[in-house]
Amino acid sequence: MPVIGWVFLLAAVTLIVGGLVILRNSANSGHIPKDKMDKIRKRKAELEAQEKADDQW
């Protein structure tokens, strides 16, 4: 294989591995504040209650 082929292959592998590392590092940075999480849980409970009431008909 010519040298340029090895260069392209190395660049492709580097981009894939680098993308996976960045994805892994950013996976846990999505912290949701406590007040927002409480609001989400409250809304979820309201929707489940509404669906349960709708299913009884």
C-alpha positions, 0 to 999 in steps of 0.5 A: 500500500502506498504511503498516502494510503497509510496516512488516510487510514491513520487519519480515519482511525484517529478521527474515529477514536477521537470522536469516541473519546469525546463522546465518552467524556461528554456523556456524564456532563448532562447534569440536571438541576434538582428543581428541574428534575422535580418538575419533570417528575411532577409532570410525568406523574400528571401525565400518567394520571391523565392516561390512567383516567383516559384508559378507564373510559 
